[in-house]
Amino acid sequence: MRSRIGPLVVCGTDTDVGKTVVSAWLVQGLKANYWKPVQSGLEGGGDRGRVQQLLDLPADRVVPEAYAFQQPVSPHWAAELDGLPLEPERLRLPPSSEPLIVETAGGLMVPLTRGWLQIDQLQHWGCPIVLVARSGLGTLNHTLLSLEALKHRDLDVLGLILNGPPHADNPNTLEQFGSVPVIAHLPPLSPLNAQQLEQQWIQQNLSSVFAQLLADRRE
């Protein structure tokens, strides 16, 4: 399984949609390394620190950010506030002998610079994308618009992971109108820890799910 997985990019339909915990879930389940290329806001060690702490990851499983800005605002503005212009050339995917989970910042249309959107960077990478969306009210519009933008750029969407309380209809509706599978659903976990994440991974048989998704892509 590990040798078959190239970089997977985790994107979100919005800010605070759960990308970091889903990224941690994928890092744990796929035995992958973690990289957040652009971090805005360094409180608590940023998302890299949160993933490391949640999973108790050794340092060699985490790739340092290309840019780590002080303020928790859009990357283009955070870069300007820090006086450190972001250069997209520095966002090249790092070499990795292990699977790599890449967590993006904010939503698809977030500016990384005044002339370069996050979705431009996704197109440059050309990697399969896992889109994280809220499970409940409001997700249909945000998620379908995000999928439409990804489709417009011919980007490869592996599927959706829904985060939040279960919803009776949204998963089927998103699959119907978005034409992508709902890979998994991460419910609220209390406590949120590595053991609970592992239980969910096993319960949803996600190792087999990802193996099948990747096999289908190779056919």
GUPA-828942 format. One line per 4 residues: number of its first residue (from 0); for each residue x, y, z of N, C-alpha, C. Coordinates in pm, whole numbers, plus 50000, padded with zeros to 5 digits. Layout:
NUM> X/Y/Z/X/Y/Z/X/Y/Z | ... $
// end
This chain:
0> 50084/49879/50000/50000/50000/50000/50086/50124/50000 | 50188/50128/50080/50266/50250/50095/50338/50285/49967 | 50389/50185/49896/50468/50212/49777/50382/50261/49661 | 50248/50242/49668/50161/50277/49557/50107/50419/49567 $
4> 50125/50485/49677/50062/50614/49699/50162/50726/49673 | 50130/50810/49574/50209/50931/49556/50154/51039/49648 | 50198/51162/49629/50145/51271/49712/49994/51287/49695 | 49924/51305/49806/49783/51339/49806/49769/51479/49865 $
8> 49693/51564/49801/49675/51701/49847/49538/51713/49913 | 49537/51762/50037/49414/51779/50113/49371/51926/50103 | 49256/51949/50042/49200/52083/50027/49070/52091/50104 | 49023/52212/50127/48898/52232/50198/48804/52321/50122 $
12> 48675/52308/50153/48575/52395/50092/48574/52533/50158 | 48643/52546/50272/48640/52671/50347/48748/52664/50456 | 48767/52774/50525/48856/52776/50641/48788/52704/50758 | 48868/52638/50841/48817/52569/50961/48717/52459/50928 $
16> 48734/52396/50813/48643/52289/50774/48690/52153/50825 | 48813/52148/50879/48864/52023/50934/48977/51961/50855 | 49045/52041/50772/49155/51986/50691/49266/51925/50776 | 49297/51990/50888/49413/51945/50965/49387/51810/51030 $
20> 49269/51792/51090/49242/51663/51154/49225/51554/51049 | 49168/51587/50934/49158/51488/50826/49296/51456/50771 | 49381/51557/50758/49519/51531/50714/49589/51437/50812 | 49571/51462/50941/49630/51374/51042/49576/51232/51028 $
24> 49447/51220/51003/49382/51090/50985/49446/51014/50869 | 49470/51085/50758/49532/51023/50641/49678/50990/50666 | 49749/51078/50734/49889/51051/50769/49898/50922/50850 | 49810/50910/50950/49811/50793/51035/49771/50667/50958 $
28> 49659/50675/50886/49606/50556/50819/49690/50508/50704 | 49751/50600/50630/49831/50564/50513/49979/50555/50542 | 50015/50571/50670/50157/50567/50713/50239/50666/50632 | 50187/50787/50623/50245/50889/50536/50322/50994/50616 $
32> 50398/51076/50543/50458/51196/50598/50362/51314/50577 | 50387/51423/50649/50298/51539/50646/50375/51664/50604 | 50309/51744/50519/50369/51872/50479/50258/51976/50462 | 50272/52089/50531/50188/52205/50507/50278/52312/50448 $
36> 50273/52333/50316/50368/52424/50252/50361/52567/50302 | 50236/52616/50326/50217/52755/50367/50132/52757/50493 | 50189/52810/50601/50120/52821/50728/50100/52968/50763 | 49976/53007/50788/49947/53142/50836/49896/53132/50979 $
40> 49971/53189/51072/49936/53179/51213/50017/53070/51281 | 50098/53110/51379/50192/53017/51440/50158/52979/51583 | 50041/53022/51631/50002/52989/51768/49992/52837/51785 | 50051/52785/51892/50046/52641/51918/50129/52559/51823 $
44> 50223/52624/51754/50307/52550/51659/50245/52534/51523 | 50131/52600/51498/50065/52589/51368/50009/52449/51347 | 49963/52424/51227/49902/52293/51197/50004/52180/51202 | 50128/52210/51165/50232/52107/51176/50246/52061/51320 $
48> 50247/52156/51414/50258/52122/51554/50137/52044/51603 | 50018/52080/51554/49897/52011/51596/49896/51866/51547 | 49937/51845/51423/49942/51708/51370/50047/51625/51444 | 50163/51685/51466/50269/51614/51540/50221/51573/51679 $
52> 50156/51666/51748/50112/51638/51884/50000/51534/51886 | 49905/51547/51794/49792/51454/51790/49837/51311/51765 | 49935/51294/51675/49978/51160/51637/50108/51117/51703 | 50169/51208/51780/50301/51183/51838/50399/51142/51729 $
56> 50402/51222/51622/50487/51191/51506/50631/51228/51533 | 50725/51143/51494/50866/51182/51501/50897/51290/51398 | 51003/51364/51423/51036/51479/51337/51058/51439/51192 | 51107/51317/51168/51137/51278/51029/51012/51244/50949 $
60> 50895/51247/51014/50769/51224/50941/50703/51356/50901 | 50763/51467/50937/50703/51599/50913/50802/51686/50835 | 50755/51739/50724/50839/51827/50641/50812/51972/50684 | 50916/52050/50713/50895/52190/50753/50826/52271/50643 $
64> 50754/52372/50684/50684/52458/50589/50782/52530/50497 | 50737/52557/50376/50814/52647/50289/50802/52790/50340 | 50683/52824/50392/50658/52956/50449/50575/52940/50575 | 50615/53007/50682/50540/53008/50808/50525/53154/50850 $
68> 50406/53208/50831/50379/53349/50858/50315/53366/50996 | 50336/53481/51056/50292/53505/51193/50140/53518/51206 | 50078/53592/51116/49937/53628/51134/49842/53524/51074 | 49731/53492/51144/49633/53395/51094/49536/53459/50995 $
72> 49592/53502/50881/49512/53565/50776/49548/53499/50643 | 49482/53539/50537/49510/53483/50406/49660/53490/50375 | 49718/53386/50313/49864/53382/50293/49921/53504/50222 | 49848/53557/50122/49905/53671/50049/49922/53791/50141 $
76> 49825/53812/50229/49832/53926/50321/49930/53897/50434 | 49930/53774/50484/50026/53736/50589/50169/53758/50541 | 50195/53724/50416/50329/53744/50360/50364/53892/50355 | 50267/53974/50317/50291/54118/50311/50314/54176/50450 $
80> 50237/54130/50549/50253/54179/50686/50390/54141/50742 | 50439/54023/50706/50570/53978/50752/50685/54033/50668 | 50651/54098/50556/50756/54148/50467/50836/54037/50402 | 50769/53924/50377/50837/53807/50320/50757/53760/50199 $
84> 50786/53811/50081/50708/53775/49963/50710/53624/49939 | 50593/53569/49909/50583/53426/49879/50617/53404/49732 | 50710/53313/49708/50750/53279/49572/50702/53137/49540 | 50606/53122/49447/50552/52989/49418/50658/52885/49381 $
88> 50772/52931/49329/50879/52837/49292/50929/52759/49414 | 50911/52816/49533/50958/52749/49655/50859/52645/49707 | 50747/52628/49637/50645/52534/49681/50654/52400/49606 | 50771/52372/49552/50790/52242/49486/50770/52130/49586 $
92> 50708/52021/49540/50686/51906/49627/50821/51850/49673 | 50836/51825/49802/50963/51773/49852/50977/51625/49816 | 51100/51580/49794/51120/51436/49771/51083/51359/49897 | 51022/51243/49878/50981/51163/49993/50977/51016/49952 $
96> 51042/50932/50030/51040/50788/50003/50911/50726/50055 | 50834/50801/50132/50707/50754/50188/50592/50831/50123 | 50470/50782/50137/50355/50862/50093/50358/50999/50161 | 50304/51099/50093/50308/51236/50144/50168/51295/50141 $
100> 50123/51347/50255/49997/51421/50264/50032/51569/50268 | 49979/51644/50173/50004/51787/50161/49877/51861/50201 | 49883/51939/50308/49767/52015/50352/49777/52159/50304 | 49676/52204/50231/49676/52341/50181/49622/52436/50287 $
104> 49628/52565/50255/49581/52670/50347/49450/52726/50295 | 49345/52723/50379/49218/52782/50339/49151/52708/50225 | 49065/52780/50150/48992/52719/50041/49065/52729/49908 | 49000/52681/49804/49065/52669/49673/49104/52803/49612 $
108> 49024/52906/49634/49047/53035/49569/49122/53133/49658 | 49179/53085/49767/49259/53172/49854/49383/53218/49778 | 49413/53349/49780/49535/53397/49714/49660/53360/49795 | 49758/53303/49728/49890/53284/49789/49976/53408/49767 $
112> 49955/53473/49652/50014/53605/49625/49906/53687/49556 | 49938/53811/49523/49841/53895/49452/49816/53846/49309 | 49897/53750/49263/49879/53699/49127/49875/53549/49116 | 49859/53479/49229/49869/53331/49228/49774/53274/49332 $
116> 49670/53206/49285/49571/53147/49374/49612/53006/49416 | 49552/52961/49524/49578/52824/49567/49547/52723/49456 | 49440/52744/49381/49404/52650/49277/49507/52651/49163 | 49576/52764/49144/49687/52767/49048/49797/52671/49092 $
120> 49824/52672/49223/49928/52584/49276/49887/52437/49263 | 49760/52408/49286/49711/52270/49269/49731/52223/49126 | 49703/52312/49033/49721/52278/48892/49869/52254/48861 | 49955/52332/48922/50099/52317/48901/50147/52182/48956 $
124> 50097/52143/49075/50138/52015/49133/50083/51897/49053 | 49957/51904/49014/49896/51796/48938/49875/51667/49015 | 49859/51676/49146/49843/51558/49231/49694/51530/49257 | 49660/51404/49290/49522/51375/49330/49483/51456/49454 $
128> 49357/51495/49458/49307/51585/49563/49199/51514/49644 | 49208/51527/49776/49100/51489/49866/49038/51619/49917 | 48909/51636/49891/48841/51759/49931/48766/51735/50061 | 48797/51816/50162/48731/51806/50293/48615/51905/50297 $
132> 48499/51855/50338/48379/51938/50343/48304/51914/50473 | 48230/52013/50517/48142/51993/50632/48033/51893/50596 | 47986/51822/50696/47883/51721/50670/47743/51779/50667 | 47720/51892/50734/47584/51938/50759/47537/52052/50673 $
136> 47447/52132/50729/47381/52240/50656/47483/52338/50599 | 47464/52374/50470/47553/52468/50403/47660/52401/50320 | 47677/52271/50337/47788/52205/50266/47759/52188/50117 | 47632/52176/50079/47602/52147/49938/47653/52257/49846 $
140> 47621/52381/49877/47664/52492/49792/47816/52505/49790 | 47878/52508/49909/48023/52524/49918/48096/52410/49846 | 48049/52289/49867/48120/52173/49813/48102/52162/49663 | 47979/52182/49615/47955/52171/49471/48025/52283/49393 $
144> 48031/52404/49452/48107/52511/49387/48255/52477/49381 | 48308/52420/49489/48450/52381/49491/48478/52273/49387 | 48389/52175/49379/48408/52069/49279/48399/52124/49137 | 48310/52220/49116/48298/52282/48984/48428/52354/48947 $
148> 48488/52425/49043/48615/52494/49016/48726/52395/48984 | 48731/52285/49058/48834/52183/49032/48814/52118/48895 | 48688/52089/48863/48658/52030/48732/48696/52125/48619 | 48669/52255/48638/48702/52355/48536/48851/52357/48504 $
152> 48933/52326/48605/49079/52324/48586/49131/52185/48550 | 49040/52090/48529/49080/51952/48496/49165/51888/48605 | 49135/51919/48729/49212/51864/48840/49153/51731/48886 | 49239/51645/48935/49206/51507/48969/49156/51499/49113 $
156> 49025/51483/49133/48967/51475/49266/48944/51328/49301 | 49017/51279/49399/49001/51141/49442/48865/51120/49506 | 48819/51220/49584/48688/51210/49648/48676/51307/49763 | 48563/51295/49833/48531/51383/49945/48549/51310/50077 $
160> 48591/51383/50179/48580/51337/50317/48496/51439/50391 | 48387/51392/50450/48296/51480/50523/48334/51481/50669 | 48330/51599/50728/48371/51618/50867/48256/51677/50946 | 48215/51608/51055/48108/51659/51139/48002/51554/51164 $
164> 47893/51593/51230/47787/51497/51262/47728/51434/51136 | 47687/51308/51143/47627/51241/51026/47503/51315/50976 | 47483/51314/50846/47366/51377/50784/47298/51271/50696 | 47166/51266/50701/47093/51158/50634/47096/51169/50481 $
168> 47111/51289/50427/47097/51304/50282/47220/51359/50211 | 47297/51445/50278/47404/51516/50209/47505/51427/50137 | 47550/51316/50195/47648/51233/50121/47596/51188/49985 | 47472/51139/49979/47416/51094/49851/47399/51209/49753 $
172> 47355/51323/49805/47334/51439/49717/47466/51489/49660 | 47570/51492/49743/47701/51536/49695/47757/51441/49590 | 47739/51312/49611/47785/51216/49510/47707/51231/49380 | 47575/51254/49392/47490/51266/49273/47529/51388/49189 $
176> 47539/51504/49253/47564/51626/49177/47712/51656/49157 | 47797/51605/49245/47940/51631/49235/48016/51530/49152 | 47954/51414/49129/48015/51307/49047/48149/51261/49101 | 48164/51265/49233/48283/51209/49298/48235/51128/49419 $
180> 48312/51029/49462/48269/50950/49577/48291/51022/49710 | 48205/50994/49806/48234/51029/49944/48318/50915/50000 | 48447/50943/50020/48541/50840/50062/48515/50797/50205 | 48489/50896/50290/48480/50868/50434/48404/50980/50502 $
184> 48366/50951/50627/48302/51051/50711/48369/51048/50847 | 48422/51162/50889/48485/51171/51020/48389/51239/51116 | 48329/51164/51208/48235/51224/51302/48309/51297/51412 | 48239/51379/51491/48304/51441/51607/48356/51333/51702 $
188> 48479/51349/51747/48543/51250/51834/48573/51312/51970 | 48537/51242/52075/48564/51290/52210/48610/51172/52297 | 48738/51175/52335/48837/51277/52302/48890/51259/52160 | 48942/51367/52104/49008/51359/51975/49152/51317/51999 $
192> 49183/51193/51965/49319/51143/51984/49351/51039/51878 | 49474/50993/51876/49519/50899/51774/49442/50768/51780 | 49407/50724/51899/49336/50598/51914/49196/50606/51851 | 49127/50718/51875/48994/50736/51817/49001/50745/51665 $
196> 49102/50814/51614/49118/50823/51469/49143/50684/51409 | 49227/50606/51475/49257/50472/51424/49130/50385/51424 | 49049/50396/51529/48924/50319/51535/48833/50352/51417 | 48820/50480/51387/48736/50521/51275/48792/50469/51143 $
200> 48923/50473/51129/48987/50424/51006/48954/50276/50986 | 48965/50199/51091/48939/50055/51083/48791/50028/51060 | 48703/50098/51135/48559/50077/51121/48512/50102/50978 | 48570/50204/50914/48528/50239/50777/48611/50168/50671 $
204> 48699/50078/50714/48778/49995/50623/48851/50080/50518 | 48912/50188/50565/48965/50287/50472/49093/50243/50402 | 49168/50152/50460/49284/50102/50387/49239/50035/50257 | 49133/49955/50264/49081/49890/50144/49016/49991/50049 $
208> 48947/50090/50106/48883/50192/50023/48986/50268/49940 | 49095/50311/50005/49199/50384/49932/49271/50294/49833 | 49293/50169/49869/49356/50076/49776/49272/50061/49650 | 49139/50052/49667/49050/50038/49552/49046/50165/49468 $
212> 49039/50280/49535/49037/50407/49462/49161/50423/49376 | 49275/50391/49434/49401/50405/49360/49412/50302/49249 | 49360/50181/49273/49361/50079/49167/49272/50122/49051 | 49157/50180/49082/49066/50227/48977/49131/50335/48893 $
216> 49211/50421/48955/49276/50530/48881/49381/50477/48786 | 49440/50362/48818/49544/50306/48730/49488/50232/48611 | 49359/50198/48616/49298/50121/48505/49271/50212/48387 $
// end
